[in-house]
């Protein structure tokens, strides 16, 4: 399948908190395929917002830190109200997601008339999270599936493609990591068609330190239990 060089009808939505080290590079690389990017700066204490803006992103800023779920809701609302985008793509700022995976997911949504495409690191063997992390994430998947009735293999992957009509039905209230379960629950209730798509998550030393550690996976599990 040949992917288009630029996807003008899709916007990347990137929650941003203290990623000044990498966000400029992430946004510049992403904009080669996705020219439209909005970063929601969740009251960073570094110059993340300036670096994202320098790379060509629209930057919307929270006055104080609210959490990743709140940043996603702000970004989704911005795209829906300020643009006529057909697709919204949630994408992380730390370099763990690949633009080519996001592009393939948008193209699949278009070709198969899907309202939602969830990225999954567990549909092939390219991503190697480590045994303990994998077990914790699988436990979170099990709990999410029980809570939502949607059968996913990777419920806490931040790479998602959401068609406009589905995004219009999202109203995220879980500000922190439990938002990942809430998204699945709300999108599942729409009854719109969805699929999972294999993606390769990049586990760099930087991304592990920022949020892909085992401790963070445990926090995701705890948030899922407490939702």
Backbone torsions as a table, in degrees:
resi	resn	phi	psi	omega
1	UNK	NA	126.8	179.4
2	UNK	-89.4	123.4	-179.6
3	UNK	-90.2	145.3	177.4
4	UNK	-67.1	152.2	-179.0
5	UNK	-72.8	-30.8	179.3
6	UNK	-138.1	138.8	-179.7
7	UNK	-114.0	93.4	-174.5
8	UNK	-80.4	-17.0	-176.4
9	UNK	-96.1	9.4	178.3
10	UNK	-124.7	141.5	175.9
11	UNK	-114.1	133.9	170.0
12	UNK	-81.9	135.4	175.9
13	UNK	-115.1	114.4	-172.5
14	UNK	-120.8	109.5	170.4
15	UNK	-66.6	139.0	-171.6
16	UNK	-135.0	122.8	175.2
17	UNK	-148.4	110.0	175.9
18	UNK	53.3	54.3	177.9
19	UNK	-119.6	31.8	-175.8
20	UNK	-59.0	-28.4	-177.8
21	UNK	-63.3	-34.7	-170.5
22	UNK	-125.2	-17.7	-167.4
23	UNK	-64.1	-34.6	-179.9
24	UNK	-62.5	-43.9	178.0
25	UNK	-65.0	-42.2	180.0
26	UNK	-61.0	-47.0	-178.2
27	UNK	-67.5	-43.7	180.0
28	UNK	-60.1	-43.9	180.0
29	UNK	-66.2	-42.1	-178.4
30	UNK	-65.2	-35.8	-175.1
31	UNK	-72.3	-10.4	172.7
32	UNK	-65.7	-28.4	177.9
33	UNK	-108.9	-40.7	-179.2
34	UNK	-113.3	92.4	-176.8
35	UNK	-65.2	-20.0	-176.1
36	UNK	-105.0	114.0	-177.5
37	UNK	-135.7	132.9	170.1
38	UNK	-119.2	127.4	174.2
39	UNK	-105.8	131.8	176.2
40	UNK	-103.9	104.8	-178.9
41	UNK	-79.2	113.8	-174.6
42	UNK	-90.3	57.1	178.3
43	UNK	61.0	49.0	176.8
44	UNK	-60.2	149.7	177.0
45	UNK	-99.0	2.3	175.0
46	UNK	-114.7	-164.6	-177.4
47	UNK	-98.0	37.0	178.1
48	UNK	-55.1	-45.6	-176.3
49	UNK	-61.9	-44.5	-179.6
50	UNK	-63.6	-39.7	-179.0
51	UNK	-69.4	-39.0	177.1
52	UNK	-64.5	-41.7	179.3
53	UNK	-65.0	-39.5	178.9
54	UNK	-63.2	-28.9	179.7
55	UNK	-83.1	-4.2	175.6
56	UNK	106.0	5.9	179.0
57	UNK	-81.7	149.5	162.6
58	UNK	-73.9	135.0	-179.6
59	UNK	-119.3	124.6	172.8
60	UNK	-112.6	133.3	-172.3
61	UNK	-116.5	135.8	168.9
62	UNK	-83.9	141.4	178.9
63	UNK	-71.0	-23.5	174.6
64	UNK	-149.0	163.4	-172.5
65	UNK	-69.8	124.6	-178.6
66	UNK	-115.1	-23.9	-178.8
67	UNK	114.2	163.9	-173.1
68	UNK	-64.8	-38.4	179.1
69	UNK	-61.0	-43.3	178.5
70	UNK	-65.4	-38.5	178.8
71	UNK	-64.5	-39.7	177.0
72	UNK	-63.3	-45.0	-179.8
73	UNK	-61.0	-41.6	177.2
74	UNK	-61.2	-44.7	-179.5
75	UNK	-65.9	-42.3	177.8
76	UNK	-62.3	-43.4	-179.3
77	UNK	-64.9	-39.2	178.3
78	UNK	-58.6	-49.8	-176.9
79	UNK	-62.9	-42.9	-178.0
80	UNK	-65.9	-36.1	-175.5
81	UNK	-89.1	-27.5	-172.7
82	UNK	-105.1	-10.0	-175.8
83	UNK	-137.7	171.9	174.3
84	UNK	-111.1	30.7	-177.8
85	UNK	-54.5	139.6	176.7
86	UNK	-82.8	-30.5	-177.6
87	UNK	-135.0	145.0	174.7
88	UNK	-117.7	132.9	-176.7
89	UNK	-119.4	116.4	175.7
90	UNK	-82.8	134.9	-166.2
91	UNK	-149.5	139.4	-177.0
92	UNK	-88.4	154.1	-174.5
93	UNK	-89.1	-8.3	-169.6
94	UNK	-93.6	3.5	177.5
95	UNK	91.7	6.1	-177.5
96	UNK	-79.2	-21.9	-178.4
97	UNK	-98.2	148.4	-179.8
98	UNK	-104.3	133.1	180.0
99	UNK	-60.5	-36.7	-178.5
100	UNK	-65.1	-31.6	175.3
101	UNK	-67.8	-44.7	179.1
102	UNK	-59.9	-43.0	179.9
103	UNK	-63.8	-41.8	178.9
104	UNK	-63.5	-35.9	179.5
105	UNK	-69.5	-38.8	176.1
106	UNK	-63.8	-45.9	179.8
107	UNK	-61.6	-38.8	178.4
108	UNK	-65.2	-41.9	177.5
109	UNK	-58.4	-41.8	179.6
110	UNK	-66.0	-47.4	-173.7
111	UNK	-71.8	-32.5	-175.6
112	UNK	-105.1	6.7	179.7
113	UNK	54.8	50.8	-179.9
114	UNK	-99.3	140.0	177.6
115	UNK	-84.8	-27.0	-178.4
116	UNK	-141.6	136.2	169.9
117	UNK	-127.5	117.8	179.0
118	UNK	-94.5	132.0	173.0
119	UNK	-75.5	140.7	177.8
120	UNK	-133.2	127.4	176.2
121	UNK	-84.9	-3.1	-174.2
122	UNK	-109.6	10.3	176.8
123	UNK	-89.3	-12.0	171.4
124	UNK	-146.0	-175.4	-172.1
125	UNK	-106.5	19.5	-179.0
126	UNK	-71.5	-36.2	-178.5
127	UNK	-89.9	130.1	-178.6
128	UNK	-120.7	87.8	-175.7
129	UNK	-78.3	-11.4	-173.1
130	UNK	96.0	149.2	-171.3
131	UNK	-63.1	-49.4	-176.3
132	UNK	-64.2	-44.6	179.0
133	UNK	-62.4	-41.3	-180.0
134	UNK	-61.9	-42.0	179.6
135	UNK	-63.4	-41.8	179.1
136	UNK	-65.2	-44.4	179.9
137	UNK	-65.0	-37.3	177.6
138	UNK	-64.9	-37.2	176.5
139	UNK	-63.4	-41.2	177.8
140	UNK	-64.4	-37.8	177.0
141	UNK	-62.0	-45.5	-179.9
142	UNK	-58.5	-46.6	-179.2
143	UNK	-65.1	-42.1	178.6
144	UNK	-61.9	-43.4	179.3
145	UNK	-62.2	-38.6	178.1
146	UNK	-66.8	-38.2	-177.0
147	UNK	-75.9	-31.2	-172.0
148	UNK	-106.0	-23.2	-174.7
149	UNK	79.3	1.5	177.4
150	UNK	-97.3	128.5	-174.8
151	UNK	-95.3	97.2	179.2
152	UNK	-110.2	160.4	173.1
153	UNK	-97.7	-15.0	-176.7
154	UNK	-152.3	91.7	-171.5
155	UNK	-84.1	-14.8	-174.8
156	UNK	-119.3	41.0	173.5
157	UNK	-98.2	124.8	-175.1
158	UNK	-76.7	-4.5	179.5
159	UNK	-92.2	112.0	-178.2
160	UNK	-142.1	146.6	170.2
161	UNK	-111.5	126.6	-176.8
162	UNK	-127.0	120.1	178.3
163	UNK	-68.2	154.5	-172.6
164	UNK	-55.8	-44.2	-176.9
165	UNK	-64.2	-30.9	176.5
166	UNK	-75.6	-41.9	-179.3
167	UNK	-62.1	-32.6	-180.0
168	UNK	-65.3	-16.4	-179.3
169	UNK	-98.3	3.3	178.6
170	UNK	-87.7	136.0	174.4
171	UNK	-143.7	83.7	-172.5
172	UNK	-76.6	129.1	178.8
173	UNK	-114.4	-16.9	178.7
174	UNK	-84.8	108.0	-172.3
175	UNK	-73.1	-30.5	-173.0
176	UNK	-105.9	-143.6	-166.4
177	UNK	-68.6	-21.7	178.9
178	UNK	-65.5	-10.3	178.2
179	UNK	-60.4	-26.7	-177.8
180	UNK	-64.3	-38.9	175.0
181	UNK	-70.5	-39.2	-179.0
182	UNK	-62.7	-40.2	178.0
183	UNK	-59.5	-47.3	-179.5
184	UNK	-61.9	-43.0	-179.5
185	UNK	-61.5	-48.5	-176.8
186	UNK	-68.5	-40.5	178.7
187	UNK	-68.3	-36.6	177.3
188	UNK	-61.4	-37.3	-178.4
189	UNK	-69.1	-18.3	178.8
190	UNK	-69.4	-24.6	-176.5
191	UNK	75.5	6.1	-179.1
192	UNK	-79.0	154.5	-175.6
193	UNK	-70.4	143.1	-178.4
194	UNK	-143.7	167.5	175.1
195	UNK	-155.3	163.4	169.9
196	UNK	-102.9	152.5	-178.4
197	UNK	-135.2	133.5	-179.4
198	UNK	-67.6	131.6	178.0
199	UNK	-133.3	159.0	179.4
200	UNK	-108.5	114.0	177.8
201	UNK	-89.0	131.9	-178.0
202	UNK	-92.4	113.0	177.3
203	UNK	-96.6	89.1	176.7
204	UNK	-92.9	165.6	176.4
205	UNK	-58.6	-38.5	-179.6
206	UNK	-65.0	-49.3	-176.6
207	UNK	-66.7	-34.3	176.3
208	UNK	-62.6	-42.7	180.0
209	UNK	-66.6	-31.6	-176.6
210	UNK	-83.4	-25.6	-176.5
211	UNK	175.5	-3.2	-179.3
212	UNK	-99.6	17.5	180.0
213	UNK	-73.4	166.5	176.3
214	UNK	-61.5	-39.0	-180.0
215	UNK	-59.6	-41.4	179.0
216	UNK	-65.0	-36.3	177.4
217	UNK	-64.0	-39.5	176.1
218	UNK	-63.2	-40.6	177.9
219	UNK	-61.2	-39.3	176.6
220	UNK	-60.7	-44.4	-179.9
221	UNK	-62.4	-43.9	179.6
222	UNK	-62.8	-44.9	178.5
223	UNK	-60.0	-38.8	179.1
224	UNK	-65.2	-40.4	179.4
225	UNK	-65.3	-36.5	-174.7
226	UNK	-86.3	-10.0	-176.0
227	UNK	-58.8	NA	NA
